[in-house]
Amino acid sequence: MAMQRAKKEQVVTEIKEAFSDVTSIVLADYRGIDVPTVTAMRQEFRDSGCDYRVLKNTLVKLAIQDSSFEPMSALLSGPTALMWSTESPAMPAKLAVKFAKEHKAFQIKGGFFEGQVLDAAGVDQLAKMPGKEELQAKFLMTMLAAPQRMVRTLAAAPTNFLHLLQARERSLKSEA
């Protein structure tokens, strides 16, 4: 049954809204994967703060027309699953690469990141980028390193003086 024009326009608008603040998009061919596996994949994407949708290629092409995503339309052929995130650019790529390794039928077509169309190898490289949480942890450790070093430096002088006094005390006891 064909989709009504009003419904198509609504889907195109939804796609535009979804892509308005997206950080990265991964496209994959999902043919040959059974429904329970796809359902589990969708749930894992959702749990990681990503979206996983299968949309009509023509509607996606209409939605990305005259936008920065338009070069991605070359990847929209055949059955295509789109995965994206508005928070972590690496997360959809990490999950897609993980599923591609687990399920040979799940083929990564490419992706889109910072204005560039990525091939499957580019998506693999994007997956190797540290995630948002990893970057936040590294930043926090960097911020904590300087105060910790300062505290150690300030504590070193009295500690060294205490060791000097203890050594002097031992030497006086040994002389007596």
Number of C-alpha atoms within 10 A of each C-alpha: 3 5 7 9 9 9 10 16 14 12 17 21 16 13 18 17 12 14 18 11 11 18 19 25 29 32 30 24 21 20 13 10 13 10 9 9 12 15 12 11 16 17 15 15 20 13 10 15 15 22 19 22 12 14 15 17 17 13 16 21 19 17 21 18 15 10 11 12 20 16 16 23 16 10 18 20 12 12 14 22 22 19 23 27 25 18 16 19 25 25 29 30 30 21 19 24 23 14 18 17 12 10 14 11 16 21 20 23 19 23 27 25 19 13 14 14 20 22 17 18 13 17 27 20 15 23 20 14 15 16 17 14 10 11 12 12 12 13 12 11 11 11 11 11 11 11 11 11 11 11 10 11 11 11 11 12 11 11 11 11 11 12 12 12 12 12 12 12 11 11 11 10 9 8 6 5
